[in-house]
Amino acid sequence: MEFQALSEVRPGHRVRLVSINGGRRFTRRMLSLGLSVGNELDVLHRRGRGVVVGKDGNRVALGGNVAEKLLTEVVR
C-alpha cells in the first residue's frame, strides 16, 4: 500500500488513517475531533493544503499543517 499525507489526497476518495505524526497534545486534539488511527474518512473538499473530511455524517475542516501530519492510505 502507498501512504500519503491527507493534504495530498484528492476529493472523492475514501482513506484510512494510518498514523498521526504529532505529539501527545496534537493526538488528543485529533481524538477530540473523532479522528483516530484506523478510521475511514471521506475526503470531501480540498483548498490548497487544507481539507474537509467526512466521517459518520459529520464534517471536519483541517488546515494544511494539520492535514500534513495525518498519514493515510486510499481505500477506494
CNS distance restraints for C-alpha pairs under 8 A (distance, minus, plus):
assign (resid   1 and name CA) (resid  73 and name CA) 6.92 0.50 0.50
assign (resid   2 and name CA) (resid  73 and name CA) 6.19 0.50 0.50
assign (resid   2 and name CA) (resid  74 and name CA) 7.82 0.50 0.50
assign (resid   3 and name CA) (resid  18 and name CA) 7.98 0.50 0.50
assign (resid   3 and name CA) (resid  71 and name CA) 6.40 0.50 0.50
assign (resid   3 and name CA) (resid  72 and name CA) 5.44 0.50 0.50
assign (resid   3 and name CA) (resid  73 and name CA) 4.80 0.50 0.50
assign (resid   3 and name CA) (resid  74 and name CA) 7.70 0.50 0.50
assign (resid   4 and name CA) (resid   8 and name CA) 6.62 0.50 0.50
assign (resid   4 and name CA) (resid   9 and name CA) 7.36 0.50 0.50
assign (resid   4 and name CA) (resid  71 and name CA) 5.54 0.50 0.50
assign (resid   4 and name CA) (resid  72 and name CA) 5.41 0.50 0.50
assign (resid   4 and name CA) (resid  73 and name CA) 6.39 0.50 0.50
assign (resid   5 and name CA) (resid   9 and name CA) 7.12 0.50 0.50
assign (resid   5 and name CA) (resid  67 and name CA) 6.70 0.50 0.50
assign (resid   5 and name CA) (resid  68 and name CA) 5.17 0.50 0.50
assign (resid   5 and name CA) (resid  69 and name CA) 6.69 0.50 0.50
assign (resid   5 and name CA) (resid  70 and name CA) 5.60 0.50 0.50
assign (resid   5 and name CA) (resid  71 and name CA) 4.53 0.50 0.50
assign (resid   5 and name CA) (resid  72 and name CA) 5.92 0.50 0.50
assign (resid   6 and name CA) (resid  51 and name CA) 7.70 0.50 0.50
assign (resid   6 and name CA) (resid  67 and name CA) 5.11 0.50 0.50
assign (resid   6 and name CA) (resid  68 and name CA) 6.03 0.50 0.50
assign (resid   6 and name CA) (resid  69 and name CA) 7.72 0.50 0.50
assign (resid   6 and name CA) (resid  70 and name CA) 5.62 0.50 0.50
assign (resid   6 and name CA) (resid  71 and name CA) 6.04 0.50 0.50
assign (resid   6 and name CA) (resid  72 and name CA) 6.01 0.50 0.50
assign (resid   7 and name CA) (resid  46 and name CA) 7.91 0.50 0.50
assign (resid   7 and name CA) (resid  49 and name CA) 5.02 0.50 0.50
assign (resid   7 and name CA) (resid  50 and name CA) 6.26 0.50 0.50
assign (resid   7 and name CA) (resid  51 and name CA) 6.46 0.50 0.50
assign (resid   7 and name CA) (resid  64 and name CA) 6.26 0.50 0.50
assign (resid   7 and name CA) (resid  67 and name CA) 4.87 0.50 0.50
assign (resid   7 and name CA) (resid  68 and name CA) 5.34 0.50 0.50
assign (resid   8 and name CA) (resid  49 and name CA) 7.24 0.50 0.50
assign (resid   8 and name CA) (resid  68 and name CA) 7.98 0.50 0.50
assign (resid   9 and name CA) (resid  13 and name CA) 7.24 0.50 0.50
assign (resid   9 and name CA) (resid  43 and name CA) 7.32 0.50 0.50
assign (resid  10 and name CA) (resid  43 and name CA) 6.98 0.50 0.50
assign (resid  10 and name CA) (resid  45 and name CA) 7.97 0.50 0.50
assign (resid  10 and name CA) (resid  46 and name CA) 7.19 0.50 0.50
assign (resid  11 and name CA) (resid  42 and name CA) 7.89 0.50 0.50
assign (resid  11 and name CA) (resid  43 and name CA) 4.85 0.50 0.50
assign (resid  11 and name CA) (resid  44 and name CA) 5.12 0.50 0.50
assign (resid  11 and name CA) (resid  45 and name CA) 5.31 0.50 0.50
assign (resid  11 and name CA) (resid  46 and name CA) 6.41 0.50 0.50
assign (resid  12 and name CA) (resid  42 and name CA) 6.88 0.50 0.50
assign (resid  12 and name CA) (resid  43 and name CA) 5.71 0.50 0.50
assign (resid  12 and name CA) (resid  44 and name CA) 6.03 0.50 0.50
assign (resid  13 and name CA) (resid  42 and name CA) 6.02 0.50 0.50
assign (resid  13 and name CA) (resid  43 and name CA) 5.63 0.50 0.50
assign (resid  13 and name CA) (resid  44 and name CA) 7.98 0.50 0.50
assign (resid  13 and name CA) (resid  74 and name CA) 6.82 0.50 0.50
assign (resid  13 and name CA) (resid  75 and name CA) 7.54 0.50 0.50
assign (resid  13 and name CA) (resid  76 and name CA) 5.97 0.50 0.50
assign (resid  14 and name CA) (resid  40 and name CA) 6.70 0.50 0.50
assign (resid  14 and name CA) (resid  41 and name CA) 5.58 0.50 0.50
assign (resid  14 and name CA) (resid  42 and name CA) 4.43 0.50 0.50
assign (resid  14 and name CA) (resid  43 and name CA) 6.20 0.50 0.50
assign (resid  14 and name CA) (resid  74 and name CA) 6.02 0.50 0.50
assign (resid  14 and name CA) (resid  75 and name CA) 5.48 0.50 0.50
assign (resid  14 and name CA) (resid  76 and name CA) 5.50 0.50 0.50
assign (resid  15 and name CA) (resid  40 and name CA) 5.48 0.50 0.50
assign (resid  15 and name CA) (resid  41 and name CA) 5.34 0.50 0.50
assign (resid  15 and name CA) (resid  42 and name CA) 6.42 0.50 0.50
assign (resid  15 and name CA) (resid  43 and name CA) 7.50 0.50 0.50
assign (resid  15 and name CA) (resid  72 and name CA) 6.02 0.50 0.50
assign (resid  15 and name CA) (resid  73 and name CA) 5.42 0.50 0.50
assign (resid  15 and name CA) (resid  74 and name CA) 4.32 0.50 0.50
assign (resid  15 and name CA) (resid  75 and name CA) 5.07 0.50 0.50
assign (resid  15 and name CA) (resid  76 and name CA) 7.22 0.50 0.50
assign (resid  16 and name CA) (resid  37 and name CA) 7.74 0.50 0.50
assign (resid  16 and name CA) (resid  38 and name CA) 5.87 0.50 0.50
assign (resid  16 and name CA) (resid  39 and name CA) 5.56 0.50 0.50
assign (resid  16 and name CA) (resid  40 and name CA) 4.31 0.50 0.50
assign (resid  16 and name CA) (resid  41 and name CA) 6.28 0.50 0.50
assign (resid  16 and name CA) (resid  72 and name CA) 5.47 0.50 0.50
assign (resid  16 and name CA) (resid  73 and name CA) 5.40 0.50 0.50
assign (resid  16 and name CA) (resid  74 and name CA) 6.43 0.50 0.50
assign (resid  16 and name CA) (resid  75 and name CA) 6.45 0.50 0.50
assign (resid  17 and name CA) (resid  35 and name CA) 7.95 0.50 0.50
assign (resid  17 and name CA) (resid  36 and name CA) 6.94 0.50 0.50
assign (resid  17 and name CA) (resid  37 and name CA) 5.03 0.50 0.50
assign (resid  17 and name CA) (resid  38 and name CA) 5.27 0.50 0.50
assign (resid  17 and name CA) (resid  39 and name CA) 5.54 0.50 0.50
assign (resid  17 and name CA) (resid  40 and name CA) 6.39 0.50 0.50
assign (resid  17 and name CA) (resid  41 and name CA) 7.56 0.50 0.50
assign (resid  17 and name CA) (resid  70 and name CA) 6.95 0.50 0.50
assign (resid  17 and name CA) (resid  71 and name CA) 6.14 0.50 0.50
assign (resid  17 and name CA) (resid  72 and name CA) 4.57 0.50 0.50
assign (resid  17 and name CA) (resid  73 and name CA) 6.78 0.50 0.50
assign (resid  18 and name CA) (resid  37 and name CA) 5.38 0.50 0.50
assign (resid  18 and name CA) (resid  38 and name CA) 6.09 0.50 0.50
assign (resid  18 and name CA) (resid  70 and name CA) 7.66 0.50 0.50
assign (resid  18 and name CA) (resid  71 and name CA) 5.51 0.50 0.50
assign (resid  18 and name CA) (resid  72 and name CA) 5.05 0.50 0.50
assign (resid  18 and name CA) (resid  73 and name CA) 6.76 0.50 0.50
assign (resid  19 and name CA) (resid  37 and name CA) 5.89 0.50 0.50
assign (resid  19 and name CA) (resid  70 and name CA) 6.01 0.50 0.50
assign (resid  19 and name CA) (resid  71 and name CA) 5.00 0.50 0.50
assign (resid  19 and name CA) (resid  72 and name CA) 6.96 0.50 0.50
assign (resid  20 and name CA) (resid  27 and name CA) 6.58 0.50 0.50
assign (resid  20 and name CA) (resid  36 and name CA) 7.88 0.50 0.50
assign (resid  20 and name CA) (resid  37 and name CA) 7.10 0.50 0.50
assign (resid  20 and name CA) (resid  69 and name CA) 6.05 0.50 0.50
assign (resid  20 and name CA) (resid  70 and name CA) 4.91 0.50 0.50
assign (resid  20 and name CA) (resid  71 and name CA) 6.37 0.50 0.50
assign (resid  21 and name CA) (resid  69 and name CA) 4.94 0.50 0.50
assign (resid  21 and name CA) (resid  70 and name CA) 6.23 0.50 0.50
assign (resid  21 and name CA) (resid  71 and name CA) 7.49 0.50 0.50
assign (resid  22 and name CA) (resid  26 and name CA) 5.56 0.50 0.50
assign (resid  22 and name CA) (resid  27 and name CA) 6.27 0.50 0.50
assign (resid  22 and name CA) (resid  69 and name CA) 6.66 0.50 0.50
assign (resid  23 and name CA) (resid  27 and name CA) 6.18 0.50 0.50
assign (resid  24 and name CA) (resid  28 and name CA) 6.14 0.50 0.50
assign (resid  25 and name CA) (resid  29 and name CA) 6.24 0.50 0.50
assign (resid  26 and name CA) (resid  30 and name CA) 6.33 0.50 0.50
assign (resid  27 and name CA) (resid  31 and name CA) 6.25 0.50 0.50
assign (resid  28 and name CA) (resid  32 and name CA) 6.18 0.50 0.50
assign (resid  29 and name CA) (resid  33 and name CA) 6.51 0.50 0.50
assign (resid  30 and name CA) (resid  34 and name CA) 6.48 0.50 0.50
assign (resid  30 and name CA) (resid  35 and name CA) 5.16 0.50 0.50
assign (resid  30 and name CA) (resid  36 and name CA) 6.77 0.50 0.50
assign (resid  31 and name CA) (resid  35 and name CA) 5.05 0.50 0.50
assign (resid  31 and name CA) (resid  36 and name CA) 5.62 0.50 0.50
assign (resid  33 and name CA) (resid  60 and name CA) 7.44 0.50 0.50
assign (resid  35 and name CA) (resid  39 and name CA) 6.63 0.50 0.50
assign (resid  40 and name CA) (resid  55 and name CA) 7.20 0.50 0.50
assign (resid  41 and name CA) (resid  53 and name CA) 6.15 0.50 0.50
assign (resid  41 and name CA) (resid  54 and name CA) 5.72 0.50 0.50
assign (resid  41 and name CA) (resid  55 and name CA) 5.33 0.50 0.50
assign (resid  42 and name CA) (resid  53 and name CA) 5.44 0.50 0.50
assign (resid  42 and name CA) (resid  54 and name CA) 5.01 0.50 0.50
assign (resid  42 and name CA) (resid  55 and name CA) 6.57 0.50 0.50
assign (resid  43 and name CA) (resid  51 and name CA) 7.15 0.50 0.50
assign (resid  43 and name CA) (resid  52 and name CA) 6.27 0.50 0.50
assign (resid  43 and name CA) (resid  53 and name CA) 4.61 0.50 0.50
assign (resid  43 and name CA) (resid  54 and name CA) 6.51 0.50 0.50
assign (resid  44 and name CA) (resid  51 and name CA) 7.54 0.50 0.50
assign (resid  44 and name CA) (resid  52 and name CA) 5.53 0.50 0.50
assign (resid  44 and name CA) (resid  53 and name CA) 5.37 0.50 0.50
assign (resid  44 and name CA) (resid  54 and name CA) 6.55 0.50 0.50
assign (resid  45 and name CA) (resid  51 and name CA) 5.72 0.50 0.50
assign (resid  45 and name CA) (resid  52 and name CA) 5.06 0.50 0.50
assign (resid  45 and name CA) (resid  53 and name CA) 7.14 0.50 0.50
assign (resid  46 and name CA) (resid  50 and name CA) 5.75 0.50 0.50
assign (resid  46 and name CA) (resid  51 and name CA) 4.40 0.50 0.50
assign (resid  46 and name CA) (resid  52 and name CA) 6.30 0.50 0.50
assign (resid  47 and name CA) (resid  51 and name CA) 6.43 0.50 0.50
assign (resid  48 and name CA) (resid  64 and name CA) 7.42 0.50 0.50
assign (resid  49 and name CA) (resid  63 and name CA) 6.96 0.50 0.50
assign (resid  49 and name CA) (resid  64 and name CA) 4.30 0.50 0.50
assign (resid  49 and name CA) (resid  65 and name CA) 7.74 0.50 0.50
assign (resid  49 and name CA) (resid  67 and name CA) 7.25 0.50 0.50
assign (resid  49 and name CA) (resid  68 and name CA) 7.85 0.50 0.50
assign (resid  50 and name CA) (resid  61 and name CA) 7.45 0.50 0.50
assign (resid  50 and name CA) (resid  62 and name CA) 5.67 0.50 0.50
assign (resid  50 and name CA) (resid  63 and name CA) 4.34 0.50 0.50
assign (resid  50 and name CA) (resid  64 and name CA) 4.17 0.50 0.50
assign (resid  50 and name CA) (resid  65 and name CA) 7.84 0.50 0.50
assign (resid  50 and name CA) (resid  67 and name CA) 6.56 0.50 0.50
assign (resid  51 and name CA) (resid  61 and name CA) 5.86 0.50 0.50
assign (resid  51 and name CA) (resid  62 and name CA) 5.35 0.50 0.50
assign (resid  51 and name CA) (resid  63 and name CA) 6.56 0.50 0.50
assign (resid  51 and name CA) (resid  64 and name CA) 7.20 0.50 0.50
assign (resid  51 and name CA) (resid  67 and name CA) 6.94 0.50 0.50
assign (resid  52 and name CA) (resid  59 and name CA) 6.61 0.50 0.50
assign (resid  52 and name CA) (resid  60 and name CA) 5.56 0.50 0.50
assign (resid  52 and name CA) (resid  61 and name CA) 4.29 0.50 0.50
assign (resid  52 and name CA) (resid  62 and name CA) 6.16 0.50 0.50
assign (resid  53 and name CA) (resid  59 and name CA) 5.61 0.50 0.50
assign (resid  53 and name CA) (resid  60 and name CA) 5.39 0.50 0.50
assign (resid  53 and name CA) (resid  61 and name CA) 6.49 0.50 0.50
assign (resid  53 and name CA) (resid  62 and name CA) 7.89 0.50 0.50
assign (resid  54 and name CA) (resid  58 and name CA) 5.48 0.50 0.50
assign (resid  54 and name CA) (resid  59 and name CA) 4.40 0.50 0.50
assign (resid  54 and name CA) (resid  60 and name CA) 6.37 0.50 0.50
assign (resid  55 and name CA) (resid  59 and name CA) 6.49 0.50 0.50
assign (resid  62 and name CA) (resid  66 and name CA) 6.10 0.50 0.50
assign (resid  62 and name CA) (resid  67 and name CA) 6.03 0.50 0.50
assign (resid  63 and name CA) (resid  67 and name CA) 6.13 0.50 0.50
assign (resid  64 and name CA) (resid  68 and name CA) 6.09 0.50 0.50
assign (resid  65 and name CA) (resid  69 and name CA) 6.85 0.50 0.50
assign (resid  66 and name CA) (resid  70 and name CA) 6.99 0.50 0.50
